[in-house]
Amino acid sequence: MSKAYTDNNVYIFGAGFSSDAGLPVVSNFLNKMKDSVEWLESKSRSREISAIENVLDFRLKAAAAACRICLNVDNIEELFSLAAASGSNKLAKDMPLAIAATIDFAKNTTPDRIFPLHSEDTEKHLPWKRESNSRFTVPEYVCLAYDFYMGLISRFLTKPSPNICDTVITFNYDLLIEDALFNLETPFTYGLPDKSVDYVGSQRCTTSEIEKAIKVLKLHGSLNWSKANTDRLSIHPDYSGVFKAGHEPLLIPPTWRKNVGGHLEAIWDEALRALRNATRIIVIGFSMPPVDMYFKYLIAEGLRENISLHKIIFVNPSIDELRQRALQLFRPELEDQDILQFIKATTAEFFFDKKYHQLIHRELRPQIRIVSSRVSEDLIPNWASRSLSD
């Protein structure tokens, strides 16, 4: 018999979730890849430049297929899927490396987004730099945006609840989630079987047996995962560890040829388990691309035995097109019943607005407050050059 849950959130993140950090989305990824070459040259990273040149050459040749097939070769997801079907071993290595180099370039050349956070909480240590010239009588902190997002999700900034441990399912390759949880000193696990994983360098995630760790399930792989000539998966602290080892990151395209066996099979099983127990599913920055048919079946199988579901919430600034796609997957009456909701907002607008905190039942502790629930330059300054290490 299925168990009923009253407060389990499952978050599903697409590329739009990472755009606040300056990371490219599908529509501008190839342009960002081209932009990265000069920066990579300045770092003498010739292996990644060669991979990018091979990918761009493949894109040029792939345009011939688009003459007869409805194929957008400027869409990195479609290009990655086409490359996976090409059978080229060199391209299979170069495509993930080119994608990883592009994300690394974008992350390292975009200043952190920060905003002031006020706290009168003397019991909970906040890991951010305090502003010395605060105009307020309560302590003011400089908070990184993604630390705040994950502070809500992980309940670091909310009222404590020992019986709640939410799950993040992400289709992104980047390490924004892991970086934020590491800053918050919040344990997380990838949901990978420990017996098949080698940790290289300092270990940031916990083992799968830790029950209170938040699950970060990366269905398409990660920049800091690599697989050499063994069946074991190597997990590095970051992408630089993979690159220095001379490996390619383990990235999986959203394609019909996707292999979810081996290591990734355990992650998909964990994702299904989380969806079966979900009270609320919050989908942020995921456009439900038609090329990724696995999402449809992941949701269908995950909800098949779910008796706890209250809400499915889609958050996206381009909500109209997403709504049309979602209503091809979900039954329209769910929207009439207010189970299926669509919110037109960016990631920042969603996480910084208190009314959305209430919607997902993750409200800030009374001792912590933001300047305003309105997203503006007063709340979130323009991309600033300050960092926590200053």
N, C-alpha and C positions, 0 to 999 in steps of 0.2 A: 504494500500500500504506500502511495506517495505521501510525503510529509508536507504539511502546509507551513510556509514561511511568511513572516509579516513585514520584514524590513531588510531584504537582500537586494542591493543594487548591482546590476551588471552594466558596465560602461563599454561601449563599442566605439573605437576611434578609427577614423580614416585620416587621409592626408590633411584635411582642413583643420584638424585638431592641432597639427604642428605648425600651421602657417603663422601663428603669433610669434614664433621664434625665427621667422624669416626663411623657413624651409620651403622648398618649392612644392607646388601642388601639381596635379597631372598636366594641366594646361600649359604651364610654363617650365616644366622640368627640363626639357631639352635645351631651351634657351639658357637656363641656369647652368646646364652642363657645359655649354660652349663658353660661358663666362668664367667657368672655373679653371680653364686651361692656363691662363696667365698666372693665377695664384699658385697653381700646382707647379708651374715652371719655376717660380720664385722659391719653392721649397724643394726643388730638384727631385720631384716625384714622377720620374719618366715612365714608370710602369703603369701608373694610372692614366697618364696622358695618352699612352699607346692604346690603352683599353678604350678610352673615350673616342679616339680617332677611328678605331675599328667599329664602334657602335654607330658613330655618325655616318661612316661609309655604308654600314648595313642599312641605316635609315634611308640613305639615298637610293640604294638598290631596291629596297622594299617598296619604294614608291611605284614601281612597275606593277606590283600586285594590286595596288590601290586603283589602278586604271580599270579593273574588272570587278574587284571586291570592295564592298563598303568597309574600308579599313582606314583608320586615321593614324598614319605613321608618325605624326607629331605628338601622339598620345603615348606617353612612356609605358603605360600599362599594356596597351595593345602591341607596342613594339617589343616589349619584354616577352609577351606571350608568343608573338611570332618568332622571336629568337629562340624560345624554348622548343618550338616545333621544327626549327631548321635542321637540327641534328649536328650542328657545328660545335665541336668540343671547345675550340678557341673562343667562339662567341659566347658559349655557356659560361666560360670563366671571365670574359671581358665585360659582359653586361652587368653582373653584380658589382664588379670592381668599379666600373664607371658610375654606377648609381651611388655606391658608397662614397666615392670621391666627391661627387656633386653635393651630397648631403653634408659631408665633412666641411667642404668649402663654405656652404651657406651658413652652417652653424658657427664657424670660426670667424666669419666676416660680418656677422650681424650682432650688434651690441645687445646685451640682455635687456629685456623689457622689465621695468621695475615700477613700484608704486608704494606709497606710504601706508603702513598698517599700524594702528594704535592698539596697545594692549596694556591692561591693568592686571594681567594674570601674573602673579608672583610665583605660582607653583610650577607652571609649564615653561620650560626653557624654550625660547624662540631662537633659532639658529642664525638669524639675520643680523646684519650690521645696524646698529642704532644710529639714527640721525642725531648729531650733537647740537644742532641749532634748531631744534624743534620749537615751533610756535605754540605747541600744546602743552598742557600741564601733565598729561600722561605720556609714558614712553612711546616713542615713534620709531618704527623699524622700516628699513628698506627691504621690501619683499620681492623676490623674483616671481614673475607671473606664474610659471609652471609649478613653483613651490606652493603657491597659493591654491592652484587648481588641485594638485595632488594632496594638499593639506585638507581640503574638503573631502575628497574622495576617500582618503585613508583614515579620516576622522581625527587627524592630528590637531585640527583647528576647531573641531566640533565637540559636542558633549560626548563624553566617553561612553562606550557601550561594549562590555566584554564579550557579548554574544554575537557581534556583527563583524564580519570580515568580507568586504566587497571584492568584486573581481573586475579586472580590466581585460578586455579582449581588444587587441589592436592589430590592424593590418599594416601598420607603419614599421619601417626598419630602424628608425632613429632611436636615440637613447634619452629623450627628454623625460620620459616617465621615470626611468631608472635614476637619472641624475637628480631629479627632484626628491624621490624617496630616499636616496642616499643623503642628500642635504638635510632631510627631516629625521634622519636616523630611524627610519621606519622599515622594518624587515619586509622583504618581498621575495617571491619565488617565481621561477619561470614555469613551474609545473612539469619539469623534465625529470625523468627517472635518474636518480643520483648514480646508479651503478653504470650508466652509460655516458657520464659526463666527466670531463676533466676541467678543473678550474686552473687557468693559467694566470699567474700574477696574483694581485690582491683580489680577494673574492668579495664582491659587493652584494650578491644575492644570497639568500639562505637556502638550506636544503629543503627538499619537498616535504619533509616530515613535520616542519614547523606549522602547526595549525593556525596560529594567529597571524601569520604572514599574509599580506595582500598578494593575490595571484595576478601576475602580469603575463598574459598568454599571448604570445606573438605568433600568430598563425602563419605569417609569411616569412618568418625568420628574423634575424637581427644583425646589425652591423658588427656586433662584438661576438658573433658565433662563427666558428669555422669548422670545417671537416677536412682533415688531411687524407692520408692513405689508410685510415682505419675506420672502423664502424663507430668509434667514439666521437662525441661532440666536444670541441674545445670552447670554453667560455672565457673570454678575456674581459678585463675591466672596461675597455673601450675599443673603438675601431683601430686605433693606432697599434694596439697589440696584435691584431690580426694582420695588419699590413706589414709590420716589422717581422713577423714570423714567415712572411712570404706566402701567405695563404689568401684565398678569396673569401669574403664573408658569405655565410649561408643565407641567401635570399631566394625566396620562392615567388615566381610570377603568379599573378591572378589569372590562371589559364586552365583550360580544359585538360591539359596534360600534367596538372599539378600532382606531385607524388606526396601524399600525406602519410606515407608509411614511416616506419622507424621512429626516430626521435619525435618528429612532428605529430605522429599519431597520438602520442600521450597528451600533447597539448590540445589537440582537437577533442579528445575525450574529456579533458578538464573543462573545455569551453562548453561542451554539451551538458556536463554536469551542472555548471554554473547557470546555464539557461533554464534547465529543468527546475532549479530552485529559486529563480529570480522573482522578486516582487515588482521591481521596476527595471526596465531596459532603457538605457539612455544612449542614443546613437548620435555621436558628435563628429561633424566634418567628414562623414562617409557618404559618398554620392550614389552608392549601390550600382557600380558600373555593370553593364550587361555582360562584360567579359568574365566577371567573377561569379559564375553560376554556383560556386560552392556556398556562398553566403545564403542563398535561398534554402538550400538543403540543411545547412547548419541551423538556421532559425527554425525551420519546419520540424526537424528532429528534436531540437532542444526544447521546443514548446509542446511537443506531443504529449508529454507526461507532466506538464506544469499545471499545478492546481492553485498556484499562489499569485499569478500575474495580475497586477493592478493597472500598470501603465507601460506603454511603449512610446518613448519620446524621441522625436527626431529634431536635432538642432543643426541648422545650416543657414547661412545668409542667402543662399539660392534655394529657397524652400519649395517653390512652385513646381519646378522640374522634379525635384526629389519626391515630392508628394505624389506625382503621377506614377513614378516608378514604385513607390512604396505600396500604392493602392493596387498595383498589379500583383503584389506579393501577399499583402494582408487583405482580409475581407473588409469591404467598405463600411459595414455596420459597426466595426470596431471604432471608427472615428465618430459615428453617431452616438456610441455608448461612452465616449470620452476616454476610452482605453488607449486609443491611438491619437497622439497629439503631435502637432508640427509647430515648431518655434523658429521664427525667422530671426536669427541672431548669430553673431560670430562666437567663437570660443570665449573670448574675453567678456563679451556682453552677457553670455549665459552665466559664467562663474562669478561675475562681479555684481550680479543683481540679486538682492535678497529674496525677491519673490520666487526666483528659480531655486534658491536654497530650500525654500519651503516645499516646492514642488517635488524635489528629490529627497526630502526629509533629512537634509544634511545642513543644519543651521549652525552658524558660528556660535562659539561659547559667548555668554554675555560680556565677558571681560575683554573680548576682542572685537574690534569694529574697523570698518573701512571708512574712508572720508565721506563717500557718497555712493549710493547704489547706481548713480548715473555714470556710464562709461564716457569719460571725456579726458582731455589733456590734463585737467586738474587731478583726476584720479590716476590716470595712467599717462605719465609724461611721454613725450616722443622718445623713440629709441635712444636710450642714454648710454653713456660710456662707462658708468660706474659698475662695479661688480662687488660681490661679497668679499673678495680677497683684498679690496683696497684698504 
